[in-house]
Each structure stands twice: as structure tokens, then as C-alpha cells.
Amino acid sequence: MYSFKGKEYPCCASLTMGMIGGKWKTVILFHLRAGKLRYNELRKEMPTVTERTLSLQLKTLEDDGIICRTVYTSKPPLKVEYSLTEFGKTLVPVIEAIANWGVFAVENYGE
């Protein structure tokens, strides 16, 4: 068993998928790997995600320490940026491998 932040996982792959699995977390991380993005910039990159889902997934990634949410309140309007934490940056090779496999699958096995 693996324990991480109070949760138990039966194997290391389960832990990884628990952190980045699902339809949107990996996509969010893919877009943040190049640098900071504002909420609306992420929405433009992911036009089919609902606002509620995006907000929930961002919150989960933040709670897990993978992304950082920075709020700028010095002047209106409120500005919020999301970026990878140092811990989150360790996932970049994993995210890029997943993306590269997707390209490979389309090029070699797509219809």
C-alpha cells in the first residue's frame, strides 16, 4: 500500500492515476507545462469543459500541491493565474509522454 496526503493507494500506478487521472486533469497540466495561464486562457484551450468541472479540477490539483493559484488584487479586475508547482513540474515528462503516445496512436492506428 502507498499512502499520500492521507489517502491510501494499492500501487504506485494507482497513486499516479489518482493524482492526474480523469478526463481533464492531464489536459490542464498539458497546457500549464509551458507556463502560467489565467483561468480564461485555460477555458479557451479547453472549450468543451464546463466551468464547474474546470474549477473543481483546478481546486483538486491545487489541493494536491500540483498547481499553484496566484490571485492579484492590486488593481481591478481581479486577476488569477495558475502555474505548476515544483512538485507539479516533475509530472511534465509524464504528461509529454502521454501526449506523444496520443500523436503516435493517431498517426499509426487512427482511421
N, C-alpha and C positions, 0 to 999 in steps of 0.2 A: 504494500500500500504506500501511496505517496500522499503527503499532507502539504497543502499550500494555502496559506491565508485562511486557515480554519476549515478548509474543505478537504475531503478525502477522495483520492482517485485510485482506481485499481492498478493503473500502469502509467508510465510516463507519457505514452501517446494520448491516453485519456486526459491527462492533465493539460497537455498542449491543446487538444481539441476543445477542452472545457474553457480555455482562455481565449482562443481565436476562432473556434468553430461557429457554425451558423452561416446564414446567408450573407450577412452584412459586415461582420467584424473584420474579416480578411480584406474586404473591399475598402473599408475605411483605412485600414493600415496600409494597403497598397497606395492609396492616394496621399497619405501622410508621410510616406517614406522619403519623399523629395523635400519636405519642409513643412512649415506652418501653413495652415489653411483656416479661413474663417468658416463659420457654420454654413453660410450661404454658398460659399465656394464648394464645400463638400456636397451640398444639395445639388448643385449644378453638375457635378461629376457623377452623381448617383440619382438621376431623375425619377427612377421608379420606386425609390424608398419613400415611405411615408415619413412625415415629420416626427410623429410619435416614435416610430421604430428607430429612426436615426438618433433621436435624443436619448432613448433608452440604451442603445448600443454604445453611444459615446460615454454615457454615465457608467456603464458596466466596465468599459475599457479604462476609464479614469479610476474607478474604484479598485481595479486590479493592478493599477500602477503602470499601465502600458502607455497611456497617453496623458498629457498634461493640458488642462484647460486654463487659459490665462484671460482674465477679464480686465479690460482697460476702461476706466471710468473717468479719466482726466477731462474729457470733453464729450458732450453728446454728439451723435448717438452712441450708445453702449457698443463696445467692440469686444468680441470674444474670438480667440484663436485657439486652435487645437494643434498639438505637436506631439511627436513621440518622446517619451522619457528615455533616459539612458537604458533602462530595462527594456523598453519598447523597441529601441534601435537594435537590440540583439535579435529581434524577430525579422529584420529586413532580409537576411539571406533565405529564411524560410518562406517569406511572402514572395520574394522574387523567384524562388524555385517553384512555388505553386503557380505563379503567373507564367513562367516559362513552360511548365508542363501543359498548361492550357493552350498556349500557342502551338506546341508540339502536337497535341491531340487534334486541334483544328486542322493543322497542315497535313497531318499524316492519316487521320482517321475520320475527319469530318466529311460530310456529304456535300 
